[in-house]
Amino acid sequence: DQQVKQNSPSLSVQEGRISILNCDYTNSMFDYFLWYKKYPAEGPTFLISISSIKDKNEDGRFTVFLNKSAKHLSLHIVPSQPGDSAVYFCAASDSGTYKYIFGTGTRLKVLA
Amino acid sequence: DAGVIQSPRHEVTEMGQEVTLRCKPISGHDYLFWYRQTMMRGLELLIYFNNNVPIDDSGMPEDRFSAKMPNASFSTLKIQPSEPRDSAVYFCASSLRRTGEKTQYFGPGTRLLVL
């Protein structure tokens, strides 16, 4: 039973456009969320996080939005660049633990 | 500053053999995590340690898997005996307990193929 779901296994976007990656969760105890990016043959690298006390967090071209009532978060990349092509994982955690539950990932391809 | 170090990077073995994966966390980090990545299940947490003590091993698939952390700078994940369904990429990650932050830093992974 997957507590964190990324329902789109892949996404293609034109360079310069917005990329929107989505993530849904089922556990209402989750209060901290993260996005990781993974290139082939490398480990995942931290991208951006958000606490449940916020509904938006921005870092340069990357913005994460959290909708607690819908148990949904999204990652926006604007503008998308070819170097953003990677697999993106969302992860969730609750305040009582230091462990993450990861989604299955979305492969983003940014077309030049 | 060195990141998380994992060895070997690739391992090919035959079914029934023992496999040992190694991890050196970032110096000073007090949490260490072992994950397995497969196409079907994505990134699954197997076990994690705090200050060298196993905290949660509920993700360890079965008794064939074991993990140890004899000191703050070294951990092993052992599979004995290995089976073809254990083929996956195994990641180690570490983090430092800090108020308001839970970022985990991942190693490059060990790609395991069991024939």
HADDOCK unambig.tbl for C-alpha pairs under 7 A between the chains (distance, minus, plus):
assign (segid A and resid 41 and name CA) (segid B and resid 108 and name CA) 6.93 0.50 0.50
assign (segid A and resid 42 and name CA) (segid B and resid 108 and name CA) 4.68 0.50 0.50
assign (segid A and resid 42 and name CA) (segid B and resid 109 and name CA) 6.89 0.50 0.50
assign (segid A and resid 43 and name CA) (segid B and resid 106 and name CA) 5.42 0.50 0.50
assign (segid A and resid 43 and name CA) (segid B and resid 107 and name CA) 5.39 0.50 0.50
assign (segid A and resid 43 and name CA) (segid B and resid 108 and name CA) 4.27 0.50 0.50
assign (segid A and resid 43 and name CA) (segid B and resid 109 and name CA) 5.98 0.50 0.50
assign (segid A and resid 44 and name CA) (segid B and resid 106 and name CA) 6.00 0.50 0.50
assign (segid A and resid 45 and name CA) (segid B and resid 105 and name CA) 6.81 0.50 0.50
assign (segid A and resid 45 and name CA) (segid B and resid 106 and name CA) 6.73 0.50 0.50
assign (segid A and resid 98 and name CA) (segid B and resid 102 and name CA) 6.66 0.50 0.50
assign (segid A and resid 102 and name CA) (segid B and resid 43 and name CA) 5.89 0.50 0.50
assign (segid A and resid 102 and name CA) (segid B and resid 44 and name CA) 6.96 0.50 0.50
assign (segid A and resid 103 and name CA) (segid B and resid 42 and name CA) 6.56 0.50 0.50
assign (segid A and resid 104 and name CA) (segid B and resid 41 and name CA) 6.15 0.50 0.50
assign (segid A and resid 104 and name CA) (segid B and resid 42 and name CA) 4.12 0.50 0.50
assign (segid A and resid 104 and name CA) (segid B and resid 43 and name CA) 6.58 0.50 0.50
assign (segid A and resid 105 and name CA) (segid B and resid 42 and name CA) 6.69 0.50 0.50
